């Protein structure tokens, strides 16, 4: 027919025949009630693809010659377009298809088991018909409905849960949506649906969660709830300004508790225990930042600036550090291993780093060093090690009695 110049008639006949056949298919699909609707649609789609491959093979010559020369649509693409126009865009099918797919997602979110294989076949059909078809009929309505769903659910959950339980729920929902996409949606939808969950469940409530009384960030820090803290960090990392809010609340907490510590008259009566409390506090916070906050540099800097702030509120702190070192070097060697003393001196050096009045510390340190050397109750190796650490920290020359130590 093509060779005898009947290409146009053949092409028009194919279009007419396929259109007529698909209109009949549309009626049969529309007539199906209940749960069998998707089954019928999927069965006809499978048969359509099989038939379309056969028609394309039969009309291969026309596909290669007549169609390109007349700028018409290739047979396979034509068959897809006709299925889209006559079946999917049928007013009685399109709305029903969308509603059923959204209902299946909702059922799965409620804990019901759905036929994921069938659902995947249907969504893949929409993807095969083109990105615009998939987005118009399923993805856009899915994202809109999901936004409404998570807005309502998050409000309900936060009213009845503490911070830790809420974060677990948010984490579960994120993982569920990621898994759902992998089973029966376009992979590119993952970023879109996770953003919806992040916005409605995390970003919209992050201030309330972080400040939640008796279970928010401060309570988690005080109770050393590493798993909950890690979950909060990972979730707030996903949203704009999430980590900044966490850092600010942590900084405020450390400064307030640190200020209370260094201005407590009872604690100041025992300088050695006082310094030890600060070192223990620093160890606990370092552990939280390391294990729960991925050793994030911003949190490390916030911790350092907080310690520097409250340590210098007490003018006697340089003396207290020196007294602490004196106690450790006089008495610690009797019961502690050399490695343990070295570790303690490293921690003390960290406190020294925060001091503004380093010259005051130097004065007390020289006095205490002299007494230790005269009494012989010290280790020259430990003394030498500590002086080297101090010299490394600043430009001050800790040289008094150094020759005697050598």
C-alpha positions in Angstrom: 0.0 0.0 0.0 2.9 2.4 0.8 4.6 1.5 -2.5 1.4 2.2 -4.4 0.9 5.6 -2.7 -1.7 4.4 -0.3 0.4 5.3 2.8 -2.0 8.0 3.9 -5.0 5.7 3.7 -3.2 3.0 5.6 -2.1 5.4 8.3 -5.5 6.9 8.7 -7.1 3.5 8.8 -4.7 2.4 11.6 -5.6 5.5 13.6 -9.3 5.0 13.1 -9.3 1.3 13.9 -7.2 1.7 17.0 -9.3 4.6 18.2 -12.6 2.7 17.7 -11.2 -0.3 19.5 -9.9 1.7 22.4 -13.2 3.4 22.9 -14.8 0.0 23.4 -12.1 -0.9 25.9 -12.8 2.3 27.8 -16.4 1.3 28.1 -15.5 -2.1 29.4 -13.2 -0.6 32.0 -15.7 2.0 33.1 -18.3 -0.7 33.7 -16.1 -2.6 36.2 -17.0 -2.0 39.8 -15.0 -2.0 43.0 -11.6 -3.5 43.5 -11.5 -5.1 40.0 -11.1 -1.7 38.3 -7.3 -1.7 38.5 -7.2 -5.4 37.5 -9.2 -4.7 34.4 -7.2 -1.6 33.5 -4.0 -3.5 34.0 -5.2 -6.5 31.9 -6.2 -4.3 29.0 -3.0 -2.3 29.2 -0.9 -5.5 29.0 -3.0 -6.7 25.9 -2.6 -3.3 24.3 1.2 -3.4 24.6 1.3 -6.8 23.1 -1.0 -5.8 20.2 0.9 -2.6 19.7 4.2 -4.4 19.3 2.6 -6.7 16.6 1.1 -3.8 14.8 4.4 -2.0 14.8 6.2 -5.0 13.4 3.6 -5.5 10.7 3.8 -1.8 9.7 7.6 -1.6 10.0 8.0 -0.5 6.4 5.6 2.3 6.8 7.3 3.3 10.1 10.7 3.5 8.3 9.6 5.3 5.1 6.2 6.9 4.9 5.9 8.2 8.4 9.3 10.0 8.6 8.8 11.6 5.1 5.4 13.0 6.2 6.4 14.0 9.8 3.7 11.8 11.2 3.9 10.0 14.6 5.6 6.6 14.7 3.2 3.6 15.2 4.3 2.8 18.8 4.1 6.3 20.0 0.8 6.7 18.2 -0.6 3.7 20.0 0.6 5.2 23.4 -0.9 8.6 22.6 -4.3 7.0 21.6 -4.3 5.0 24.9 -3.7 8.1 26.8 -6.4 10.1 25.1 -9.1 7.5 24.8 -8.5 5.5 28.0 -6.6 7.4 30.7 -8.1 10.8 29.9 -11.6 9.4 29.7 -13.6 11.5 32.2 -15.0 8.4 33.9 -11.6 6.7 34.2 -9.1 9.5 35.0 -10.7 10.7 38.2 -11.5 7.2 39.4 -8.0 6.0 38.7 -6.5 8.9 40.6 -8.8 8.4 43.6 -8.2 4.7 43.8 -4.4 5.2 43.7 -4.5 7.8 46.4 -6.8 5.6 48.5 -4.3 2.7 48.2 -1.5 5.0 49.5 -3.7 6.1 52.4 -4.6 2.4 53.3 -0.9 1.6 53.3 -0.2 4.5 55.6 -2.8 3.2 57.9 -1.1 -0.1 58.2 -3.1 -2.1 55.6 -1.5 -4.4 53.1 -2.1 -3.5 49.4 -1.2 -5.2 46.1 2.0 -3.4 45.4 2.7 -5.3 42.2 -0.6 -4.2 40.7 -0.1 -0.7 41.9 3.4 -0.6 40.4 2.1 -1.8 37.0 -0.5 1.0 37.0 1.9 3.8 38.0 4.5 2.4 35.5 1.8 2.6 32.8 1.4 6.3 33.6 5.1 6.8 33.5 5.3 5.0 30.1 2.7 7.4 28.8 5.0 10.3 29.6 6.2 12.3 32.6 3.4 14.9 32.2 0.7 12.1 32.4 2.2 10.6 35.5 2.6 13.9 37.2 -0.9 15.2 36.3 -2.8 12.1 37.2 -0.9 10.8 40.2 2.2 12.6 41.4 0.9 16.1 41.9 -2.4 14.9 43.6 -0.3 12.5 45.7 2.0 15.2 46.9 -0.9 17.6 47.7 -2.8 14.9 49.6 0.4 13.9 51.4 1.0 17.5 52.5 -2.5 17.7 54.0 -2.2 14.3 55.6 1.1 15.0 57.3 0.1 18.5 58.4 -2.9 17.0 60.3 -1.1 13.9 61.6 1.9 15.9 62.9 -0.4 18.2 64.8 -2.2 15.2 66.4 1.0 13.4 67.3 2.8 16.3 68.8 -0.2 16.9 71.1 0.1 13.4 72.6 3.8 12.6 72.4 7.0 13.7 74.0 9.8 14.9 71.8 11.6 11.5 71.6 8.5 9.6 70.5 7.5 12.3 68.0 11.0 12.2 66.4 10.7 8.4 66.1 7.3 8.8 64.4 8.8 11.4 61.9 11.7 9.1 61.2 9.4 6.1 60.6 7.2 8.1 58.2 10.3 9.3 56.2 11.5 5.7 55.9 8.0 4.5 54.9 7.7 7.1 52.1 11.2 6.3 50.8 10.3 2.6 50.7 7.0 3.3 49.1 8.6 5.2 46.3 11.0 2.3 45.7 8.1 -0.1 45.2 5.7 1.7 42.9 6.6 5.2 42.1 9.0 7.2 39.9 12.4 7.3 41.6 12.4 11.1 41.1 9.4 11.4 43.4 11.6 10.4 46.5 13.1 13.9 46.9 9.6 15.5 46.5 7.8 13.3 49.0 10.6 13.4 51.6 10.5 17.2 51.3 6.8 17.2 52.1 7.4 15.0 55.2 10.3 17.2 56.3 8.3 20.4 55.9 5.1 19.2 57.7 6.5 16.9 60.4 9.9 18.5 61.1 10.3 22.1 59.9 6.8 23.2 61.0 7.4 21.9 64.6 11.1 22.1 65.1 11.0 25.1 67.5 8.4 23.4 69.7 10.3 20.1 69.6 13.7 21.5 70.5 12.2 23.6 73.4 9.7 20.9 74.6 9.6 20.9 78.4 10.9 17.7 80.1 11.7 16.0 76.8 13.3 18.5 74.4 17.0 19.0 73.6 18.0 20.2 77.1 16.3 17.2 78.8 18.0 14.9 76.3 21.4 16.4 77.0 20.9 16.3 80.7 19.8 12.6 80.6 22.4 11.7 78.0 19.9 10.2 75.6 22.3 9.6 72.8 19.9 7.8 70.5 17.2 10.5 70.7 19.9 13.2 70.3 21.2 11.5 67.2 17.8 11.2 65.8 17.0 14.9 66.4 20.3 15.8 64.8 19.7 13.7 61.7 16.1 15.0 61.2 16.8 18.6 61.8 19.9 18.4 59.5 17.3 17.9 56.7 15.6 21.3 57.2 16.8 24.9 56.8 18.1 26.3 60.1 17.4 23.1 62.0 20.9 22.6 63.3 21.3 26.3 64.0 18.3 26.1 66.4 19.8 23.1 68.1 23.1 24.7 68.5 21.6 27.9 69.9 19.6 26.0 72.5 22.6 23.9 73.4 24.8 27.0 73.8 22.2 28.7 76.0 21.9 25.6 78.2 25.6 25.2 78.6 26.2 28.8 79.5 23.4 28.9 82.0 24.4 25.7 83.8 28.1 26.7 83.6 27.4 30.1 85.1 25.5 28.4 87.9 28.4 26.1 88.5 31.2 28.7 88.6 29.2 31.1 90.9 28.0 28.4 93.4 29.7 29.4 96.8 29.5 25.8 98.1 31.4 24.4 95.1 34.0 27.1 95.3 35.0 25.8 98.8 36.7 22.8 97.1 38.7 24.0 94.1 40.0 20.6 93.1 36.5 19.0 93.0 35.2 22.1 91.3 37.6 21.8 88.4 37.0 18.1 88.2 33.2 18.8 87.8 34.0 21.1 84.9 36.2 18.5 83.3 33.5 15.9 83.7 30.9 18.2 82.3 33.1 18.9 79.3 33.7 15.1 78.8 29.9 14.4 78.8 29.2 17.2 76.3 32.1 16.1 74.1 30.7 12.6 74.0 27.3 13.9 73.0 28.7 15.9 70.2 30.9 13.1 69.0 28.3 10.3 69.2 25.0 12.1 68.5 26.0 15.2 66.5 28.5 13.5 64.1 31.3 15.6 65.7 29.8 18.6 63.9 32.3 21.5 64.0 29.7 24.1 64.7 28.7 22.3 67.8 32.3 21.9 68.9 32.8 25.6 68.5 29.7 26.4 70.4 30.8 24.2 73.3 34.2 25.9 73.4 32.8 29.4 73.3 30.3 28.5 76.1 33.1 27.2 78.4 35.2 30.2 77.6 32.2 32.4 78.6 31.4 31.0 82.0 34.9 30.0 83.1 36.0 33.6 82.9 33.1 34.8 85.1 35.0 33.6 88.1 38.2 35.6 88.7 39.6 32.8 90.9 39.5 30.2 88.2 43.1 30.6 87.1 44.1 29.8 90.7 41.7 26.8 90.9 43.3 25.3 87.8 46.7 25.6 89.3 45.5 24.0 92.5 44.0 21.2 90.6 47.2 20.6 88.7 49.1 20.8 92.0 46.9 18.2 93.6 47.2 15.8 90.6 51.0 16.1 90.4 51.5 15.8 94.1 49.0 13.0 94.8 47.9 11.6 91.6 51.1 9.7 90.7 50.6 7.6 93.8 47.5 6.0 92.5 47.2 6.9 88.8 49.2 5.5 85.9 51.4 7.9 84.0 49.1 7.7 80.9 46.1 8.7 83.0 48.0 11.7 84.4 48.9 12.7 80.9 45.2 12.5 79.9 44.3 14.7 82.9 46.9 17.3 81.9 45.6 17.4 78.4 42.2 18.2 79.7 43.6 20.9 82.0 45.4 22.4 79.1 42.0 22.7 77.4 40.7 24.7 80.3 43.8 26.8 80.3 43.1 27.6 76.6 39.8 29.2 77.6 41.4 31.5 80.2 41.5 35.2 79.5 43.8 35.8 82.5 46.6 33.4 81.6 49.2 35.6 83.3 47.3 35.1 86.6 47.5 31.3 86.2 51.2 31.6 85.4 51.8 33.4 88.7 50.0 30.7 90.8 51.5 27.9 88.7 55.0 29.2 89.4 54.4 29.3 93.1 52.9 25.8 93.2 55.6 24.4 90.9 58.3 25.7 93.2 56.8 24.1 96.3 56.4 20.8 94.5 60.0 20.8 93.4 61.3 21.7 96.8 59.2 19.0 98.5 60.2 16.4 95.9 56.6 15.3 95.6 56.3 15.4 91.8 57.6 13.8 88.6 60.0 15.8 86.5 58.6 14.1 83.4 55.1 15.1 84.2 56.1 18.7 85.0 58.1 18.9 81.8 55.2 17.5 79.8 52.8 20.0 81.2 55.1 23.0 80.7 55.5 22.0 77.0 51.7 21.9 76.6 51.4 25.4 78.1 54.1 26.8 75.9 52.4 25.3 72.9 49.1 27.0 73.8 50.3 30.5 74.0 53.2 32.9 73.7 53.6 33.1 77.5 57.0 31.8 78.6 56.5 29.3 81.4 60.2 29.2 82.3 60.3 29.8 86.0 61.9 26.9 87.9 62.1 25.1 84.5 65.9 24.6 85.0 65.2 23.2 88.4 62.7 20.8 86.9 65.3 19.7 84.4 
